[in-house]
Amino acid sequence: MSILLGAIHAALLCKFFVALTPALAQPPARSEAAAPTDAELRELEQQIKSLQQQLDQINATRDAAPRQRLMQLNWQGMQNYMGQMHDRWGMGYPWSAGYPWMRMGPGMMSGGRVFWPVPNDLTPDQYVQQMGEQMKLMQEQMNKIAQASDPQERQHLMQEQWQTMYQQMQTMRGMGWMLESGPMMGHAPMPSAKALPDADSAGAKLISMYCVQCHAAPQPTLLTAKDWTGLTQRMHIRMEGGWPGVKTPTEQDMKTIVAYMQKHARQ
């Protein structure tokens, strides 16, 4: 009898864990975030005004060191703004869950967030010009959001603002190639805006098979050999996470891809 009861108990436990496993394996679905209220929009508008004031300070400051610090504060403030939009209202891409934005390349930690550093090749004057254009667009977009009374329309316009901010900041970081194509941007994948070097090699063919599932094929000369090692590892981990419809390279394919990118990398 005890053996029979034990078998029944084990069967019930097995059935329970089989039913529970999918819930444990998958993160809980995020509930639909409410559209921002008028008061919350005024808060965002104040943040945009503060960011614009920082840009004005950079423009008015002549000493190099203070300009660099102000530029860093503004750059980080823009990312904080994006993070707030993601965390409070679900703005951003589905795969950015857990991050305010997609991590591409090295970043720095601050207050539990990962921040992109200010692009090294941007002078303060260039930064003010490029970010000033972005700020003007953000203010125009915020005016449209505030005028929208329909919650779904507000959500759509906020998503549009988040996406344009993301595109602009990636472009300023030299990562604009990501935005040329790919399902994440609502377009069919395409090999690249520019032909890959040694296009008939196994590495180039694998790049055109796997990488274009999510973005344009990256030119190897964008990064150094060392940088490609880290970036390809991170991308492989993301792909192994089980994105629907995305094929994952085998271990041997990854070795071939890394070797190809390193061979043609920026010196």
Secondary structure in CASP SS format (residue, H / E / C, confidence):
PFRMAT SS
TARGET T0000
AUTHOR 0000-0000-0000
METHOD secondary structure of the structure
MODEL  1
M C 1.00
S H 1.00
I H 1.00
L H 1.00
L H 1.00
G H 1.00
A H 1.00
I H 1.00
H H 1.00
A H 1.00
A H 1.00
L H 1.00
L H 1.00
C H 1.00
K H 1.00
F H 1.00
F H 1.00
V H 1.00
A H 1.00
L H 1.00
T H 1.00
P H 1.00
A H 1.00
L H 1.00
A H 1.00
Q C 1.00
P C 1.00
P C 1.00
A C 1.00
R C 1.00
S C 1.00
E C 1.00
A C 1.00
A C 1.00
A C 1.00
P C 1.00
T C 1.00
D H 1.00
A H 1.00
E H 1.00
L H 1.00
R H 1.00
E H 1.00
L H 1.00
E H 1.00
Q H 1.00
Q H 1.00
I H 1.00
K H 1.00
S H 1.00
L H 1.00
Q H 1.00
Q H 1.00
Q H 1.00
L H 1.00
D H 1.00
Q H 1.00
I H 1.00
N H 1.00
A H 1.00
T C 1.00
R C 1.00
D C 1.00
A H 1.00
A H 1.00
P H 1.00
R H 1.00
Q H 1.00
R H 1.00
L H 1.00
M H 1.00
Q H 1.00
L H 1.00
N H 1.00
W H 1.00
Q H 1.00
G H 1.00
M H 1.00
Q H 1.00
N H 1.00
Y H 1.00
M H 1.00
G H 1.00
Q H 1.00
M H 1.00
H H 1.00
D H 1.00
R H 1.00
W H 1.00
G C 1.00
M C 1.00
G C 1.00
Y C 1.00
P H 1.00
W H 1.00
S H 1.00
A C 1.00
G C 1.00
Y C 1.00
P C 1.00
W C 1.00
M C 1.00
R C 1.00
M C 1.00
G C 1.00
P C 1.00
G C 1.00
M E 1.00
M E 1.00
S E 1.00
G C 1.00
G C 1.00
R E 1.00
V E 1.00
F E 1.00
W C 1.00
P C 1.00
V C 1.00
P C 1.00
N C 1.00
D C 1.00
L C 1.00
T C 1.00
P H 1.00
D H 1.00
Q H 1.00
Y H 1.00
V H 1.00
Q H 1.00
Q H 1.00
M H 1.00
G H 1.00
E H 1.00
Q H 1.00
M H 1.00
K H 1.00
L H 1.00
M H 1.00
Q H 1.00
E H 1.00
Q H 1.00
M H 1.00
N H 1.00
K H 1.00
I H 1.00
A H 1.00
Q H 1.00
A C 1.00
S C 1.00
D C 1.00
P H 1.00
Q H 1.00
E H 1.00
R H 1.00
Q H 1.00
H H 1.00
L H 1.00
M H 1.00
Q H 1.00
E H 1.00
Q H 1.00
W H 1.00
Q H 1.00
T H 1.00
M H 1.00
Y H 1.00
Q H 1.00
Q H 1.00
M H 1.00
Q H 1.00
T H 1.00
M H 1.00
R C 1.00
G C 1.00
M C 1.00
G H 1.00
W H 1.00
M H 1.00
L H 1.00
E H 1.00
S C 1.00
G C 1.00
P H 1.00
M H 1.00
M H 1.00
G C 1.00
H C 1.00
A C 1.00
P C 1.00
M C 1.00
P C 1.00
S C 1.00
A C 1.00
K C 1.00
A C 1.00
L C 1.00
P C 1.00
D C 1.00
A C 1.00
D C 1.00
S C 1.00
A H 1.00
G H 1.00
A H 1.00
K H 1.00
L H 1.00
I H 1.00
S H 1.00
M H 1.00
Y H 1.00
C H 1.00
V H 1.00
Q H 1.00
C C 1.00
H C 1.00
A C 1.00
A C 1.00
P C 1.00
Q C 1.00
P H 1.00
T H 1.00
L H 1.00
L C 1.00
T C 1.00
A H 1.00
K H 1.00
D H 1.00
W H 1.00
T H 1.00
G H 1.00
L H 1.00
T H 1.00
Q H 1.00
R H 1.00
M H 1.00
H H 1.00
I H 1.00
R H 1.00
M H 1.00
E H 1.00
G C 1.00
G C 1.00
W C 1.00
P C 1.00
G C 1.00
V C 1.00
K C 1.00
T C 1.00
P C 1.00
T C 1.00
E H 1.00
Q H 1.00
D H 1.00
M H 1.00
K H 1.00
T H 1.00
I H 1.00
V H 1.00
A H 1.00
Y H 1.00
M H 1.00
Q H 1.00
K H 1.00
H C 1.00
A C 1.00
R C 1.00
Q C 1.00
END
